[in-house]
Amino acid sequence: MISEHPNRNLRIAPARMAHFVIRTNRFEETLRWYERFFLADTVYSKNNLAFLSFDDEHHRIAIGDLNGLGDSVESASAIDHVAFSFDSLHDLMYNYERLRDDGIAPIYAINHGPTTSIYYADPNGCKIELQVDNYPTSAEARDFFFSQAFHDNPIGVFFDPEALLAKFKAGEPVEELLKQGSVPAVKPDL
């Protein structure tokens, strides 16, 4: 029996993140935004409820219009953002450029140390982070949390993704581009 397992502290992690759900009072606008953002397929949409997928999962995003919802407010307690990782800086830059050319601009970009991240806001103000790992292993990324650089600046260095894209297209080494300070820091408009 499961309840009789001798080690109640055994960590059995979820196999993957299944999906996230967005409550909105802007159903059509939100649905179209996520279709464009992820080039997602809408697998179901009826009566102000939609399910979208961009990979082999039956759905990664659900969107529902609940009557009477107000606009979200930044000052309320909530999940701040959902993050998605790419396998390479090439993939992150490709998606940045694709979204930019489709009129979807980031709200800011940060080299956190362990990741290079570009943040976007959907029509409801929900933030989506697209990122790439800066270190080849999770152990090396975790070690960064104990560095002086992290102690001095735990958020990271804000940067202009256009500057990173230009250096990437110029052929600068990826290992250098993933380092904090590889492109000039900018002051975010938060």
Contact map, one row per residue, 1 for C-alpha under 8 A:
1111100000000000000000000000000000000000000000000000000000000000000000000000000000000000000000000000000000000000000000000000000000000000000000000000000000000000000000000000000000000000000000
1111100000000000000000000000000000000000000000000000000000000000000000000000000000000000000000000000000000000000000000000000000000000000000000000000000000000000000000000000000000000000000000
1111100000000000000000000000000000000000000000000000000000000000000000000000000000000000000000000000000000000000000000000000000000000000000000000000000000000000000000000000000000000000000000
1111110000000000000000000000000000000000000000000000000000000000000000000000000000000000000000000000000000000000000000000000000000000000000000000000000000000000000000000000000000000000000000
1111111100000000000000000000000000000000000000000000000000000000000000000000000000000000000000000000000000000000000000000000000000000000000000000000000000000000000000000000000000000000000000
0001111100000000000000000000000000000000000000000000000000000000000000000000000000000000000000000000000000000000000000000000000000000000000000000000000000000000000000000000000000000000000000
0000111111000000000000000000000000000000000000000000000000000000000000000000000000000000000000000000000000000000000000000000000000000000000000000000000000000000000000000000000000000000000000
0000111111000000000000000000000000000000000000000000000000000000000000000000000000000000000000000000000000000000000000000000000000000000000000000000000000000000000000000000000000000000000000
0000001111100000000000000000000000000000000000000000000000000000000000000000000000000000000000000000000000000000000000000000000000000000000000000000000000000000000000000000000000000000000000
0000001111110000000000000000000000000000000000000000000000000000000000000000000000000000000000000000000000000000000000000000000000000000000000000000000000000000000000000000000000000000000000
0000000011111000000000000000000000000000000000000000000000000000000000000000000000000000000000000000000000000000000000000000000000000000000000000000000000000000000000000000000000000000000000
0000000001111100000000000000000000000000000000000000000000000000000000000000000000000000000000000000000000000000000000000000000000000000000000000000000000000000000000000000000000000000000000
0000000000111110000000000000000000000000000000000000000000000000000000000000000000000000000000000000000000000000000000000000000000000000000000000000000000000000000000000000000000000000000000
0000000000011111100000000000000000000000000000000000000000000000000000000000000000000000000000000000000000000000000000000000000000000000000000000000000000000000000000000000000000000000000000
0000000000001111100000000000000000000000000000000000000000000000000000000000000000000000000000000000000000000000000000000000000000000000000000000000000000000000000000000000000000000000000000
0000000000000111110000000000000000000000000000000000000000000000000000000000000000000000000000000000000000000000000000000000000000000000000000000000000000000000000000000000000000000000000000
0000000000000111111000000000000000000000000000000000000000000000000000000000000000000000000000000000000000000000000000000000000000000000000000000000000000000000000000000000000000000000000000
0000000000000001111100000000000000000000000000000000000010110000000000000000000000000000000000000000000000000000000000000000000000000000000000000000000000000000000000000000000000000000000000
0000000000000000111110000000000000000000000000000000000000111100000000000000000000000000000000000000000000000000000000000000000000000000000000000000000000000000000000000000000000000000000000
0000000000000000011111000000000000000000000000000000000000011100000000000000000000000000000000000000000000000000000000000000000000000000000000000000000000000000000000000000000000000000000000
0000000000000000001111100000000000000000000000000000000000001111000000000000000000000000000000000000000000000000000000000000000000000000000000000000000000000000000000000000000000000000000000
0000000000000000000111110000000000000000000000000000000000001111000000000000000000000000000000000000000000000000000000000000000000000000000000000000000000000000000000000000000000000000000000
0000000000000000000011111000000000000000000000000000000000000011110000000000000000000000000000000000000000000000000000000000000000000000000000000000000000000000000000000000000000000000000000
0000000000000000000001111110010000000000000000000000000000000011110010000000000000000000000000000000000000000000000000000001000000000000000000000000000000000000000000000000000000000000000000
0000000000000000000000111110000000000000000000000000000000000000111111100000000000000000000000000000000000000000000000000000000000000000000000000000000000000000000000000000000000000000000000
0000000000000000000000011111110000000000000000000000000000000000100000000000000000000000000000000000000000000000000000000011000000000000000000000000000000000000000000000000000000000000000000
0000000000000000000000011111111000000000000000010000000000000011100000000000000000000000000000000000000000000000000000000000000000000000000000000000000000000000000000000000000000000000000000
0000000000000000000000000111111100000000000000000000000000000000000000000000000000000000000000000000000000000000000000000000000000000000000000000000000000000000000000000000000000000000000000
0000000000000000000000000111111110000000000000000000000000000000000000000000000000000000000000000000000000000000000000000010000000000000000000000000000000000000000000000000000000000000000000
0000000000000000000000010111111111000000000000000000000000000010000000000000000000000000000000000000000000000000000000000111000000000000000000000000000000000000000000000000000000000000000000
0000000000000000000000000011111111100000000000000100000000000010000000000000000000000000000000000000000000000000000000000000000000000000000000000000000000000000000000000000000000000000000000
0000000000000000000000000001111111110000000000000000000000000000000000000000000000000000000000000000000000000000000000000000000000000000000000000000000000000000000000000000000000000000000000
0000000000000000000000000000111111111000000000000000000000000000000000000000000000000000000000000000000000000000000000000110000000000000000000000000000000000000000000000000000000000000000000
0000000000000000000000000000011111111111000000000000000000000000000000000000000000000000000000000000000000000000000000000100000000000000000000000000000000000000000000000000000000000000000000
0000000000000000000000000000001111111111110000000001000000000000000000000000000000000000000000000000000000000000000000000000000000000000000000000000000000000000000000000000000000000000000000
0000000000000000000000000000000111111111000000000000000000000000000000000000000000000000000000000000010000000000000000000000000000000000000000000000000000000000000000000000000000000000000000
0000000000000000000000000000000011111111000000000000000000000000000000000000000000000000000000000010000100000000000000000000000000000000000000000000000000000000000000000000000000000000000000
0000000000000000000000000000000001111111000000000000010000000000000000000000000000000000000000000000000000000000000000000000000000000000000000000000000000000000000000000000000000000000000000
0000000000000000000000000000000001111111100000000000010000000000000000000000000000000000000000000000000000000000000000000000000000000000000000000000000000000000000000000000000000000000000000
0000000000000000000000000000000001111111110000000001110000000000000000000000000000000000000000000000000000000000000000000000000000000000000000000000000000000000000000000000000000000000000000
0000000000000000000000000000000000100011111000000001110000000000000000000000000000000000000000000000000000000000000000000000000000000000000000000000000000000000000000000000000000000000000000
0000000000000000000000000000000000100001111110000111100000000000000000000000000000000000000000000000000000000000000000000000000000000000000000000000000000000000000000000000000000000000000000
0000000000000000000000000000000000000000111110000111100001100000000000000000000000000000000000000000000000000000000000000000000000000000000000000000000000000000000000000000000000000000000000
0000000000000000000000000000000000000000011111001111000000000000000000000000000000000000000000000000000000000000000000000000000000000000000000000000000000000000000000000000000000000000000000
0000000000000000000000000000000000000000011111111110000000000000000000000000000000000000000000000000000000000000000000000000000000000000000000000000000000000000000000000000000000000000000000
0000000000000000000000000000000000000000000111111100000000000000000000000000000000000000000000000000000000000000000000000000000000000000000000000000000000000000000000000000000000000000000000
0000000000000000000000000000000000000000000011111000000000000000000000000000000000000000000000000000000000000000000000000000000000000000000000000000000000000000000000000000000000000000000000
0000000000000000000000000010000000000000000011111100000000000011100000000000000000000000000000000000000000000000000000000000000000000000000000000000000000000000000000000000000000000000000000
0000000000000000000000000000000000000000000111111110000000000111100000000000000000000000000000000000000000000000000000000000000000000000000000000000000000000000000000000000000000000000000000
0000000000000000000000000000001000000000011111011111000000000111000000000000000000000000000000000000000000000000000000000000000000000000000000000000000000000000000000000000000000000000000000
0000000000000000000000000000000000000000011110001111100000111110000000000000000000000000000000000000000000000000000000000000000000000000000000000000000000000000000000000000000000000000000000
0000000000000000000000000000000000100001111100000111110001111100000000000000000000000000000000000000000000000000000000000000000000000000000000000000000000000000000000000000000000000000000000
0000000000000000000000000000000000000001111000000011111111111000000000000000000000000000000000000000000000000000000000000000000000000000000000000000000000000000000000000000000000000000000000
0000000000000000000000000000000000000111100000000001111110110000000000000000000000000000000000000000000000000000000000000000000000000000000000000000000000000000000000000000000000000000000000
0000000000000000000000000000000000000000000000000000111110000000000000000000000000000000000000000000000000000000000000000000000000000000000000000000000000000000000000000000000000000000000000
0000000000000000000000000000000000000000000000000000111111000000000000000000000000000000000000000000000000000000000000000000000000000000000000000000000000000000000000000000000000000000000000
0000000000000000010000000000000000000000000000000000111111110000000000000000000000000000000000000000000000000000000000000000000000000000000000000000000000000000000000000000000000000000000000
0000000000000000000000000000000000000000001000000001100111110000000000000000000000000000000000000000000000000000000000000000000000000000000000000000000000000000000000000000000000000000000000
0000000000000000011000000000000000000000001000000011110011111100000000000000000000000000000000000000000000000000000000000000000000000000000000000000000000000000000000000000000000000000000000
0000000000000000011100000000000000000000000000000011110011111100000000000000000000000000000000000000000000000000000000000000000000000000000000000000000000000000000000000000000000000000000000
0000000000000000001111000000000000000000000000000011100000111110000000000000000000000000000000000000000000000000000000000000000000000000000000000000000000000000000000000000000000000000000000
0000000000000000001111000000000000000000000000001111000000111111000000000000000000000000000000000000000000000000000000000000000000000000000000000000000000000000000000000000000000000000000000
0000000000000000000011110010011000000000000000011110000000001111100000000000000000000000000000000000000000000000000000000000000000000000000000000000000000000000000000000000000000000000000000
0000000000000000000011110010000000000000000000011100000000000111110000000000000000000000000000000000000000000000000000000000000000000000000000000000000000000000000000000000000000000000000000
0000000000000000000000111110000000000000000000011000000000000011111000000000000000000000000000000000000000000000000000000000000000000000000000000000000000000000000000000000000000000000000000
0000000000000000000000111000000000000000000000000000000000000001111110000000000000000000000000000000000000000000000000000000000000000000000000000000000000000000000000000000000000000000000000
0000000000000000000000001000000000000000000000000000000000000000111110000000000000000000000000000000000000000000000000000000000000000000000000000000000000000000000000000000000000000000000000
0000000000000000000000001000000000000000000000000000000000000000011111000000000000000000000000000000000000000000000000000000000000000000000000000000000000000000000000000000000000000000000000
0000000000000000000000011000000000000000000000000000000000000000011111100000000000000000000000000000000000000000000000000000000000000000000000000000000000000000000000000000000000000000000000
0000000000000000000000001000000000000000000000000000000000000000000111110000000000000000000000000000000000000000000000000000000000000000000000000000000000000000000000000000000000000000000000
0000000000000000000000001000000000000000000000000000000000000000000011111000000000000000000000000000000000000000000000000001000000000000000000000000000000000000000000000000000000000000000000
0000000000000000000000000000000000000000000000000000000000000000000001111100000000000000000000000000000000000000000000000001100000000000000000000000000000000000000000000000000000000000000000
0000000000000000000000000000000000000000000000000000000000000000000000111111000000000000000000000000000000000000000000000000000000000000000000000000000000000000000000000000000000000000000000
0000000000000000000000000000000000000000000000000000000000000000000000011111000000000000000000000000000000000000000000000000000000000000000000000000000000000000000000000000000000000000000000
0000000000000000000000000000000000000000000000000000000000000000000000001111100000000000000000000000000000000000000000000000000000000000000000000000000000000000000000000000000000000000000000
0000000000000000000000000000000000000000000000000000000000000000000000001111110000000000000000000000000000000000000000000000000000000000000000000000000000000000000000000000000000000000000000
0000000000000000000000000000000000000000000000000000000000000000000000000011111000000000000000000000000000000000000000000000000000000000000000000000000000000000000000000000000000000000000000
0000000000000000000000000000000000000000000000000000000000000000000000000001111100000000000000000000000000000000000000000000000000000000000000000000000000000000000000000000000000000000000000
0000000000000000000000000000000000000000000000000000000000000000000000000000111111000000000000000000000000000000000000000000000000000000000000000000000000000000000000000000000000000000000000
0000000000000000000000000000000000000000000000000000000000000000000000000000011111000000000000000000000000000000000000000000011000000000000000000000000000000000000000000000000000000000000000
0000000000000000000000000000000000000000000000000000000000000000000000000000001111100000000000000000000000000000000000000000011110000000000000000000000000000000000000000000000000000000000000
0000000000000000000000000000000000000000000000000000000000000000000000000000001111110000000000000000000000000000000000000000001110000000000000000000000000000000000000000000000000000000000000
0000000000000000000000000000000000000000000000000000000000000000000000000000000011111000000000000000000000000000000000000000000111100000000000000000000000000000000000000000000000000000000000
0000000000000000000000000000000000000000000000000000000000000000000000000000000001111100000000000000000000000000000000000000000111100000000000000000000000000000000000000000000000000000000000
0000000000000000000000000000000000000000000000000000000000000000000000000000000000111110000000000000000000000000000000000000000001111000000000000000000000000000000000000000000000000000000000
0000000000000000000000000000000000000000000000000000000000000000000000000000000000011111101100000000000000000000000000000000000001111000000000000000000000000000000000000000000000000000000000
0000000000000000000000000000000000000000000000000000000000000000000000000000000000001111101000000000000000000000000000000000000000011000000000000000000000000000000000000000000000000000000000
0000000000000000000000000000000000000000000000000000000000000000000000000000000000000111111100000000000000000000000000000000000000011000000000000000000000000000000000000000000000000000000000
0000000000000000000000000000000000000000000000000000000000000000000000000000000000000111111110000000000000000000000000000000000000010000000000000000000000000000000000000000010000000000000000
0000000000000000000000000000000000000000000000000000000000000000000000000000000000000001111111000000000000000000000000000000000000000000000000000000000000000000000000000000000000000000000000
0000000000000000000000000000000000000000000000000000000000000000000000000000000000000111111111100000000000000000000000000000000000000000000000000000000000000000000000000000000000000000000000
0000000000000000000000000000000000000000000000000000000000000000000000000000000000000101111111110000000000000000000000000000000001110000000000000000000000000000000000000000000000000000000000
0000000000000000000000000000000000000000000000000000000000000000000000000000000000000000111111111000000000000000000000000000000000000000000000000000000000000000000010000000000000000000000000
0000000000000000000000000000000000000000000000000000000000000000000000000000000000000000011111111100000000000000000000000000000000000000000000000000000000000000000000000000000000000000000000
0000000000000000000000000000000000000000000000000000000000000000000000000000000000000000001111111110000000000000000000000000000000000000000000000000000000000000000000000000000000000000000000
0000000000000000000000000000000000000000000000000000000000000000000000000000000000000000000111111111000000000000000001000000000000000000000000000000000000000000100000000000000000000000000000
0000000000000000000000000000000000000000000000000000000000000000000000000000000000000000000011111111100000000000000000000000000000000000000000000000000000000000000000000000000000000000000000
0000000000000000000000000000000000000000000000000000000000000000000000000000000000000000000001111111110000000000000000000000000000000000000000000000000000000000000000000000000000000000000000
0000000000000000000000000000000000001000000000000000000000000000000000000000000000000000000000111111111110000000000000000000000000000000000000000000000000000000000000000000000000000000000000
0000000000000000000000000000000000000000000000000000000000000000000000000000000000000000000000011111111111000000000000000000000000000000000000000000000000000000000000000000000000000000000000
0000000000000000000000000000000000000000000000000000000000000000000000000000000000000000000000001111111100000000000000000000000000000000000000000000000000000000000000000000000000000000000000
0000000000000000000000000000000000010000000000000000000000000000000000000000000000000000000000000111111100000000000000000000000000000000000000000000000000000000000000000000000000000000000000
0000000000000000000000000000000000000000000000000000000000000000000000000000000000000000000000000011111110000000000000000000000000000000000000000000000000000000000000000000000000000000000000
0000000000000000000000000000000000001000000000000000000000000000000000000000000000000000000000000011111111000000000000010000000000000000000000000000000000000000000000000000000000000000000000
0000000000000000000000000000000000000000000000000000000000000000000000000000000000000000000000000011001111100000000000010000000000000000000000000000000000000000000000000000000000000000000000
0000000000000000000000000000000000000000000000000000000000000000000000000000000000000000000000000001000111111000000001111000000000000000000000000000000000000000000000000000000000000000000000
0000000000000000000000000000000000000000000000000000000000000000000000000000000000000000000000000000000011111000000001111000000000000000000000000000000000000000000000000000000000000000000010
0000000000000000000000000000000000000000000000000000000000000000000000000000000000000000000000000000000001111100000001110000000000000000000000000000000000000111000000000000000000000000000110
0000000000000000000000000000000000000000000000000000000000000000000000000000000000000000000000000000000001111110000111100000000000000000000000000000000000000111100000000000000000000000000000
0000000000000000000000000000000000000000000000000000000000000000000000000000000000000000000000000000000000011111000111000000000000000000000000000000000000111110000000000000000000000000000000
0000000000000000000000000000000000000000000000000000000000000000000000000000000000000000000000000000000000001111111110000000000000000000000000000000000000011110000000000000000001110000000000
0000000000000000000000000000000000000000000000000000000000000000000000000000000000000000000000000000000000000111111110000000000000000000000000000000000001111000000000000000000000010000000000
0000000000000000000000000000000000000000000000000000000000000000000000000000000000000000000000000000000000000011111100000000000000000100000010010000010000010000000000000000000000110000000000
0000000000000000000000000000000000000000000000000000000000000000000000000000000000000000000000000000000000000011111100000000000000001110000011010000000000000000000000000000000000000000000000
0000000000000000000000000000000000000000000000000000000000000000000000000000000000000000000000000000000000000011111110000000000000111110000000000000000000000000000000000000000001000000000000
0000000000000000000000000000000000000000000000000000000000000000000000000000000000000000000000000000000000001111111111000000000000111100000000000000000000000000000000000000000001000000000000
0000000000000000000000000000000000000000000000000000000000000000000000000000000000000000000000000000000000001111001111100000000011110000000000000000000000000000000000000000000000000000000000
0000000000000000000000000000000000000000000000000000000000000000000000000000000000000000000000010000000001111100000111110000000011100000000000000000000000000000100000000000000000000000000000
0000000000000000000000000000000000000000000000000000000000000000000000000000000000000000000000000000000001111000000011111000001111000000000000000000000000000000000000000000000000000000000000
0000000000000000000000000000000000000000000000000000000000000000000000000000000000000000000000000000000111110000000001111100001110000000000000000000000000000000000000000000000000000000000000
0000000000000000000000000000000000000000000000000000000000000000000000000000000000000000000000000000000001100000000000111111111100000000000000000000000000000000000000000000000000000000000000
0000000000000000000000000000010011000000000000000000000000000000000000000000000000000000000000000000000000000000000000011111111100000000000000000000000000000000000000000000000000000000000000
0000000000000000000000000100110010000000000000000000000000000000000000000000000000000000000000000000000000000000000000001111110000000000000000000000000000000000000000000000000000000000000000
0000000000000000000000010100010000000000000000000000000000000000000000110000000000000000000000000000000000000000000000001111110000000000000000000000000000000000000000000000000000000000000000
0000000000000000000000000000000000000000000000000000000000000000000000010000000000000000000000000000000000000000000000001111111000000000000000000000000000000000000000000000000000000000000000
0000000000000000000000000000000000000000000000000000000000000000000000000000000110000000000000000000000000000000000000001111111100000000000000000000000000000000000000000000000000000000000000
0000000000000000000000000000000000000000000000000000000000000000000000000000000111000000000000000000000000000000000000111100111110000000000000000000000000000000000000000000000000000000000000
0000000000000000000000000000000000000000000000000000000000000000000000000000000011110000000000000000000000000000000000111100011111000000000000000000000000000000000000000000000000000000000000
0000000000000000000000000000000000000000000000000000000000000000000000000000000011110000000000000000000000000000000011110000001111100000000000000000000000000000000000000000000000000000000000
0000000000000000000000000000000000000000000000000000000000000000000000000000000000111100000100000000000000000000000011100000000111110000000000000000000000000000000000000000000000000000000000
0000000000000000000000000000000000000000000000000000000000000000000000000000000000111100000100000000000000000000001111000000000011111000000000000000000000000000000000000000000000000000000000
0000000000000000000000000000000000000000000000000000000000000000000000000000000000001111100100000000000000000000001110000000000001111100000000000000000000000000000000000000000000000000000000
0000000000000000000000000000000000000000000000000000000000000000000000000000000000001111000000000000000000000000011100000000000000111111000010000000000000000000000000000000000000000000000000
0000000000000000000000000000000000000000000000000000000000000000000000000000000000000000000000000000000000000000111100000000000000011111000010000000000000000000000000000000001001100000000000
0000000000000000000000000000000000000000000000000000000000000000000000000000000000000000000000000000000000000000011000000000000000001111110110000000000000000000000000000000000000000000000000
0000000000000000000000000000000000000000000000000000000000000000000000000000000000000000000000000000000000000000000000000000000000001111110100000000000000000000000000000000000000000000000000
0000000000000000000000000000000000000000000000000000000000000000000000000000000000000000000000000000000000000000000000000000000000000011111110000000000000000000000000000000000000000000000000
0000000000000000000000000000000000000000000000000000000000000000000000000000000000000000000000000000000000000000000000000000000000000011111111000000000000000000000000000000000000000000000000
0000000000000000000000000000000000000000000000000000000000000000000000000000000000000000000000000000000000000000000000000000000000000000111111100000000000000000000000000000000000000000000000
0000000000000000000000000000000000000000000000000000000000000000000000000000000000000000000000000000000000000000000000000000000000000011111111110000000000000000000000000000000000000000000000
0000000000000000000000000000000000000000000000000000000000000000000000000000000000000000000000000000000000000000110000000000000000001110111111111000000000000000000000000000000000000000000000
0000000000000000000000000000000000000000000000000000000000000000000000000000000000000000000000000000000000000000010000000000000000000000011111111100000000000000000000000000000000000000000000
0000000000000000000000000000000000000000000000000000000000000000000000000000000000000000000000000000000000000000000000000000000000000000001111111110000000000000000000000000000000000000000000
0000000000000000000000000000000000000000000000000000000000000000000000000000000000000000000000000000000000000000110000000000000000000000000111111110110000000000000000000000000000000000000000
0000000000000000000000000000000000000000000000000000000000000000000000000000000000000000000000000000000000000000000000000000000000000000000011111110011000000000000000000000000000000000000000
0000000000000000000000000000000000000000000000000000000000000000000000000000000000000000000000000000000000000000000000000000000000000000000001111111011000000000000000000000000000000000000000
0000000000000000000000000000000000000000000000000000000000000000000000000000000000000000000000000000000000000000000000000000000000000000000000111111111000000000000000000000000000000000000000
0000000000000000000000000000000000000000000000000000000000000000000000000000000000000000000000000000000000000000000000000000000000000000000000000111111100000000000000000000000000000000000000
0000000000000000000000000000000000000000000000000000000000000000000000000000000000000000000000000000000000000000000000000000000000000000000000010011111111000000000000000000000000000000000000
0000000000000000000000000000000000000000000000000000000000000000000000000000000000000000000000000000000000000000100000000000000000000000000000011111111111110000000000000000000000000000000000
0000000000000000000000000000000000000000000000000000000000000000000000000000000000000000000000000000000000000000000000000000000000000000000000001111111111000000000000000000000000000000000000
0000000000000000000000000000000000000000000000000000000000000000000000000000000000000000000000000000000000000000000000000000000000000000000000000001111111000000000000000000000000000000000000
0000000000000000000000000000000000000000000000000000000000000000000000000000000000000000000000000000000000000000000000000000000000000000000000000000111111110000000000000000000000000000000000
0000000000000000000000000000000000000000000000000000000000000000000000000000000000000000000000000000000000000001000000000000000000000000000000000000111111110000000000000000000000000000000000
0000000000000000000000000000000000000000000000000000000000000000000000000000000000000000000000000000000000000101000000000000000000000000000000000000010011111000000000000000000000000000000000
0000000000000000000000000000000000000000000000000000000000000000000000000000000000000000000000000000000000000111100000000000000000000000000000000000010011111100000000000000000000010000000000
0000000000000000000000000000000000000000000000000000000000000000000000000000000000000000000000000000000000000111000000000000000000000000000000000000000000111110000000000000000000011000110000
0000000000000000000000000000000000000000000000000000000000000000000000000000000000000000000000000000000000011110000000000000000000000000000000000000000000011111000000000000000000000000111100
0000000000000000000000000000000000000000000000000000000000000000000000000000000000000000000000000000000000011110000000000000000000000000000000000000000000001111101100000000000000000011111000
0000000000000000000000000000000000000000000000000000000000000000000000000000000000000000000000000000000000011000000000000000000000000000000000000000000000000111111100000000000000000011110000
0000000000000000000000000000000000000000000000000000000000000000000000000000000000000000000000010000000000001000000001000000000000000000000000000000000000000011111110000000000000000000000000
0000000000000000000000000000000000000000000000000000000000000000000000000000000000000000000000000000000000000000000000000000000000000000000000000000000000000001111111000000000000000000000000
0000000000000000000000000000000000000000000000000000000000000000000000000000000000000000000000000000000000000000000000000000000000000000000000000000000000000011111111100000000000000011000000
0000000000000000000000000000000000000000000000000000000000000000000000000000000000000000000000000000000000000000000000000000000000000000000000000000000000000011111111110000000010000110000000
0000000000000000000000000000000000000000000000000000000000000000000000000000000000000000000010000000000000000000000000000000000000000000000000000000000000000000111111111000000000000000000000
0000000000000000000000000000000000000000000000000000000000000000000000000000000000000000000000000000000000000000000000000000000000000000000000000000000000000000011111111100000000000000000000
0000000000000000000000000000000000000000000000000000000000000000000000000000000000000000000000000000000000000000000000000000000000000000000000000000000000000000001111111111000010000000000000
0000000000000000000000000000000000000000000000000000000000000000000000000000000000000000000000000000000000000000000000000000000000000000000000000000000000000000000111111111110010000000000000
0000000000000000000000000000000000000000000000000000000000000000000000000000000000000000000000000000000000000000000000000000000000000000000000000000000000000000000011111111000000000000000000
0000000000000000000000000000000000000000000000000000000000000000000000000000000000000000000000000000000000000000000000000000000000000000000000000000000000000000000001111111000000000000000000
0000000000000000000000000000000000000000000000000000000000000000000000000000000000000000000000000000000000000000000000000000000000000000000000000000000000000000000000111111100000000000000000
0000000000000000000000000000000000000000000000000000000000000000000000000000000000000000000000000000000000000000000000000000000000000000000000000000000000000000000000111111110110000000000000
0000000000000000000000000000000000000000000000000000000000000000000000000000000000000000000000000000000000000000000000000000000000000000000000000000000000000000000000010011111110000000000000
0000000000000000000000000000000000000000000000000000000000000000000000000000000000000000100000000000000000000000000000000000000000000000000000000000000000000000000000010001111111000000000000
0000000000000000000000000000000000000000000000000000000000000000000000000000000000000000000000000000000000000000000000000000000000000100000000000000000000000000000000000000111111100000000000
0000000000000000000000000000000000000000000000000000000000000000000000000000000000000000000000000000000000000000000000000000000000000000000000000000000000000000000000000001111111100100000000
0000000000000000000000000000000000000000000000000000000000000000000000000000000000000000000000000000000000000000000000000000000000000000000000000000000000000000000100110001111111110110000000
0000000000000000000000000000000000000000000000000000000000000000000000000000000000000000000000000000000000000010001100000000000000000100000000000000000000000000000000000000011111110100000000
0000000000000000000000000000000000000000000000000000000000000000000000000000000000000000000000000000000000000010100000000000000000000100000000000000000000000000000000000000001111111100000000
0000000000000000000000000000000000000000000000000000000000000000000000000000000000000000000000000000000000000011100000000000000000000000000000000000000000011000000000000000000011111110000000
0000000000000000000000000000000000000000000000000000000000000000000000000000000000000000000000000000000000000000000000000000000000000000000000000000000000001000000000000000000000111111100000
0000000000000000000000000000000000000000000000000000000000000000000000000000000000000000000000000000000000000000000000000000000000000000000000000000000000000000000100000000000111111111000000
0000000000000000000000000000000000000000000000000000000000000000000000000000000000000000000000000000000000000000000000000000000000000000000000000000000000000011001100000000000010011111100000
0000000000000000000000000000000000000000000000000000000000000000000000000000000000000000000000000000000000000000000000000000000000000000000000000000000000000011001000000000000000001111110000
0000000000000000000000000000000000000000000000000000000000000000000000000000000000000000000000000000000000000000000000000000000000000000000000000000000000001111000000000000000000001011111000
0000000000000000000000000000000000000000000000000000000000000000000000000000000000000000000000000000000000000000000000000000000000000000000000000000000000001111000000000000000000000001111100
0000000000000000000000000000000000000000000000000000000000000000000000000000000000000000000000000000000000000000000000000000000000000000000000000000000000000110000000000000000000000000111110
0000000000000000000000000000000000000000000000000000000000000000000000000000000000000000000000000000000000010000000000000000000000000000000000000000000000000100000000000000000000000000011111
0000000000000000000000000000000000000000000000000000000000000000000000000000000000000000000000000000000000110000000000000000000000000000000000000000000000000000000000000000000000000000001111
0000000000000000000000000000000000000000000000000000000000000000000000000000000000000000000000000000000000000000000000000000000000000000000000000000000000000000000000000000000000000000000111
